């Protein structure tokens, strides 16, 4: 009976995690100022490297009329254009001091790459995401990395892990790229979730006035 109780509580917790995360994603998708949209997801390809335990995920396409390739594995992201190649180590990503999610690594079981094009190429962005390595899809912690101005002066940012998603990124009325830091008011995955928004610029973060409170049932 103890075993049954443990399994039941685990299943109920997993359901609560999945349900709450779905509600948060629905909120992200409902915003008029959502910057990265589901349609910005690319057809990511998998390259299995011989004699290596790691997989390489990549995308080849066009951004602002330039050919671009994006490669990602557990600890690295590489962006290649006709003129240059830039490599980022995830451990070097700028991140909020309030973000305690670890490790700084993508899950090689599956990596998603989003590319959003803006006529102003400085506002074009790339977002790369996965589950946290080793966790299941029911846990609302993700690894999400934002690359701003990838064709001119790329900078790498890590989004906070709780309820992390490329779909959370918005463009403010001041034409700023921003994302939320998600906090829970209860230990359970229901109740209030507070979303405090920050913008990103030149490797720094600025806390915005906007704060949203979601009531998760």
C-alpha positions in Angstrom: 0.0 0.0 0.0 2.9 2.4 0.7 4.2 1.7 -2.8 0.7 2.4 -4.3 0.5 5.7 -2.3 3.9 6.8 -3.6 3.0 6.0 -7.2 -0.4 7.8 -6.8 1.1 10.9 -5.3 3.8 11.0 -8.0 1.2 10.7 -10.8 -1.0 13.4 -9.2 2.1 15.7 -8.8 3.0 15.1 -12.4 -0.5 15.9 -13.6 -0.4 19.1 -11.5 2.9 20.2 -13.0 1.8 19.5 -16.5 -1.6 21.2 -16.1 -0.1 24.4 -14.5 2.6 24.6 -17.2 -0.1 24.3 -19.9 -2.0 27.2 -18.4 1.1 29.4 -18.3 1.9 28.6 -22.0 -1.7 29.4 -22.9 -1.2 32.8 -21.2 2.0 33.4 -23.2 0.3 32.6 -26.4 -2.7 34.9 -25.6 -0.6 38.0 -25.3 -0.8 40.5 -28.2 2.8 41.5 -27.7 4.2 38.0 -27.9 7.4 38.2 -29.9 8.3 34.6 -30.6 5.3 32.7 -31.8 4.7 29.0 -32.3 5.1 29.6 -36.1 8.7 30.7 -35.5 9.7 27.1 -34.6 12.1 25.7 -37.1 12.4 22.2 -38.5 15.4 21.2 -36.3 17.5 18.3 -37.6 19.5 15.8 -35.6 23.1 14.9 -36.4 24.5 11.9 -34.5 28.2 12.3 -34.3 30.3 9.1 -34.7 32.2 8.0 -31.7 30.4 10.6 -29.5 27.7 10.2 -26.8 26.3 13.7 -27.7 23.9 14.6 -30.4 24.1 17.8 -32.4 20.8 19.6 -33.3 20.9 22.2 -36.2 18.9 24.4 -38.4 19.8 25.8 -41.8 17.8 28.7 -43.2 17.6 32.4 -44.1 17.4 35.4 -41.7 17.2 38.9 -43.0 18.2 37.7 -46.5 21.3 36.0 -45.2 21.9 32.3 -45.0 22.3 31.2 -41.4 23.0 27.9 -39.6 22.4 27.3 -35.9 24.0 24.4 -34.1 23.4 23.3 -30.5 24.4 20.5 -28.2 24.6 20.1 -24.5 26.9 23.0 -23.7 27.5 24.9 -26.9 25.6 27.0 -29.4 27.2 28.0 -32.7 25.8 30.5 -35.3 27.3 30.4 -38.8 26.7 32.9 -41.6 28.5 33.5 -44.9 30.9 35.9 -43.3 31.5 34.6 -39.7 31.0 31.9 -37.1 30.2 32.7 -33.5 30.3 30.1 -30.7 28.7 30.5 -27.3 29.4 28.4 -24.2 26.1 28.2 -22.3 28.0 28.7 -19.0 28.8 32.2 -20.2 25.2 33.3 -20.8 24.1 36.4 -18.9 21.4 35.4 -16.4 19.4 37.0 -13.6 20.8 36.6 -10.1 17.3 35.4 -9.0 17.6 32.4 -11.4 18.7 29.4 -9.4 18.0 26.8 -12.0 20.9 24.5 -12.9 22.7 23.0 -14.7 23.4 25.4 -17.6 23.0 22.8 -20.2 20.6 21.7 -22.9 19.0 18.2 -23.0 20.4 16.3 -26.0 17.3 14.2 -26.2 15.6 17.1 -28.0 16.4 20.8 -28.7 14.1 23.3 -30.2 15.3 26.3 -32.2 13.1 29.3 -32.8 14.0 32.1 -35.3 12.1 35.4 -35.3 12.9 37.9 -38.1 12.3 41.6 -37.8 12.8 44.1 -40.6 15.2 45.8 -38.2 17.8 43.1 -38.1 19.0 44.3 -34.7 15.6 43.1 -33.4 15.8 39.7 -35.1 16.3 37.0 -32.4 17.1 33.3 -32.0 15.8 31.2 -29.1 17.0 27.7 -28.2 15.2 25.5 -25.7 15.0 22.1 -24.2 13.9 20.3 -21.0 16.4 20.4 -18.1 18.7 17.4 -18.7 17.3 14.3 -17.1 13.8 15.5 -16.2 10.5 14.5 -17.6 8.2 16.6 -19.8 5.8 17.1 -16.9 8.2 19.2 -14.9 7.8 23.0 -15.6 11.6 23.7 -15.6 13.3 24.3 -18.9 16.5 25.5 -20.4 15.9 28.5 -22.6 18.6 30.7 -24.2 18.0 33.9 -26.1 20.4 35.3 -28.7 19.8 38.9 -29.6 21.0 40.6 -32.8 22.5 37.4 -34.2 23.7 38.9 -37.4 25.3 42.0 -36.0 26.3 42.0 -32.3 25.0 38.7 -30.9 24.6 38.3 -27.1 23.5 35.3 -25.2 21.0 35.3 -22.3 19.6 32.6 -20.2 15.9 32.8 -19.3 14.8 31.8 -15.8 14.0 28.1 -15.5 10.6 28.0 -13.9 7.9 28.0 -16.7 10.6 28.9 -19.1 9.6 29.0 -22.8 10.7 30.8 -25.9 7.0 31.7 -26.3 7.3 33.9 -23.1 9.4 36.5 -24.9 7.6 39.8 -25.7 8.3 43.1 -27.4 7.3 46.0 -25.2 5.6 49.3 -26.2 9.1 50.8 -26.1 10.4 48.3 -28.6 12.3 46.3 -26.0 12.8 42.6 -25.9 11.6 41.3 -22.6 10.8 38.0 -20.7 9.2 37.0 -17.4 10.8 35.7 -14.2 8.2 33.2 -12.8 7.7 32.8 -9.1 5.2 30.6 -7.2 3.4 31.8 -4.0 2.8 28.2 -2.8 5.0 25.0 -2.9 2.3 23.3 -5.0 1.8 23.9 -8.7 -1.5 25.7 -8.2 -2.4 29.0 -6.6 -0.7 32.2 -7.8 2.2 32.4 -10.2 3.8 35.9 -10.4 5.4 36.9 -13.6 7.8 39.8 -13.2 9.1 41.1 -16.6 12.7 42.2 -17.4 14.1 43.6 -20.6 17.5 42.7 -22.1 20.1 45.0 -23.6 23.9 44.9 -24.0 24.3 41.9 -21.7 22.2 43.5 -18.9 18.7 43.1 -17.4 16.3 45.9 -16.4 13.3 45.2 -14.2 10.2 46.6 -15.8 7.0 47.9 -14.2 4.9 45.1 -15.6 4.0 42.3 -13.3 1.3 39.7 -14.0 -0.4 37.3 -11.6 -1.9 34.1 -12.9 -4.3 32.1 -10.8 -3.7 28.4 -11.4 -6.4 26.0 -10.4 
